[in-house]
Structures are given as C-alpha cells and as structure tokens.
C-alpha cells in the first residue's frame, strides 16, 4: 500500500488472531475449582475414600487432565513473543488527517461519528503474573484498541500493537486534527497523547481550538 508523501507514514501493526481452536473456545477457569475438589478426594489421608482401585484410577486421571487444562489456560495468558506469527501482524493501521487506513480499508474522516482509542499497552511492558506475587511477565504490546463509530451506524473495532510506550505520539498531528474536527473527545485524545496534568490539558485546549 503506497501512501502519498504529505501523509502520515507511520504504520501500526494490526493484531489479527489466528482461528480459534476447540481449546481456546473452552472456559477453563471452572476447572481450577474442580481440580481442587479432585485433590481432596485423592488425598486419602484426610478423606475416607473407598478403596476400590478403579474408582481411585478414574479420580487420579481426572486430576491430571484438569491440571493440564488449567496449565494451558494460564500459559495462554502469559504468551511469549515467539507465539505471534507474522501473519497475525501483517495488516497495518495508518492515521491520516482526512482518513484512517486499515490494511486496504479506507475510512474517510467525514464518515466517522466518533473515534475511541485505548492504547496503554506496549511490547515488553511488565505486568503481574496471575496468582503469583512479586513476579511479572512481559506483554506483547497488542492490547491496544481502536473503535470507530460510523455515521452509517456501523462499528469497526481493531486491535493494534505498540512497540514503545509513546509510539502513538508519532500520530500526534493526526490525533489533534481529529479532536479539532470533533471526532475524538478531549479526554480520549489527551490520554492517548499522555497529557495528564490539568494545566497541560488547559494549554492543549488553548493551543488547538476546535475547527
């Protein structure tokens, strides 16, 4: 996709997940509770469990299957960089003053009613590991979301990647223009541009009056 030289050329990678498998469709959280129940039954020292070998065999195997499934679930929460394939990041997002380009889909700014951006994630961002204190994992930087509400009533939602905490600032001029055209709220644009102090927000309002 070729872009004109007077337009923004910075491209954000759009995250497109692979097709879901059977395992990813299953909610594995309740199995953690079932695993705990199995543990109580297996520990004969504390529970008066019948001595039939077949009964014990079924429970023991059920316990290991439960542990395996729960392990797969928590591993999916802590994905490492190597888990992303090139085709999952093949599509590109480009912010331009008069349009937003998502791969080969072009959305004219005049057709957009509202833009909402939630972009607080970036690659190698540290985050706590579930159920483990004082330990962290590293984010892939793909938990950033763009939502477009079109005048036609259609909604478009995409998930994109940031390599650094301030990468969205590379589209600063375009985001400010969207605000001036009343396409994105003051709160949202200042959050996206990391403008948080009251006096800086007031200065932003003075510097960039809406058109």
PETA-V162041 format. One record per pair of residues at least 24 apart in sequence whose ideal C-beta (glycine too) atoms are under 7 Angstrom apart, sorted by the first residue. I is the first residue (numbers start at 1). GAP is how many residues later the second one is. Records with the same first field share a line. If there is no record, write none. Layout:
I->GAP ; GAP
This chain:
1->103
3->91
7->89
8->86 ; 87 ; 88 ; 163 ; 166
10->160 ; 161
11->81 ; 82 ; 83
12->80 ; 81 ; 148 ; 149
13->76 ; 79 ; 147 ; 148
14->77 ; 78 ; 79 ; 88 ; 89 ; 144 ; 146
15->73 ; 74 ; 127 ; 144 ; 145 ; 146
16->72 ; 75
17->71
18->70
23->49
28->41 ; 42 ; 45
31->35 ; 38 ; 39
32->38
34->32
35->28 ; 31 ; 32 ; 35
38->24 ; 25 ; 28
39->24
74->56
77->53
78->51 ; 59
79->61
81->59
84->56
89->72
93->53 ; 65 ; 67
95->76 ; 79 ; 80
96->78
97->77 ; 80
100->48
102->56
107->41
109->72 ; 74
111->39 ; 40
112->36 ; 38 ; 71
113->36 ; 37 ; 38
114->35 ; 69
115->33 ; 63 ; 68 ; 69
116->31 ; 72
117->29 ; 71 ; 75
118->26 ; 27
119->25 ; 43 ; 49 ; 73
121->41
122->40 ; 41 ; 42 ; 43 ; 45
123->39 ; 40
166->28
168->24
169->24
176->32
179->29
180->28 ; 30 ; 31
181->30
182->28
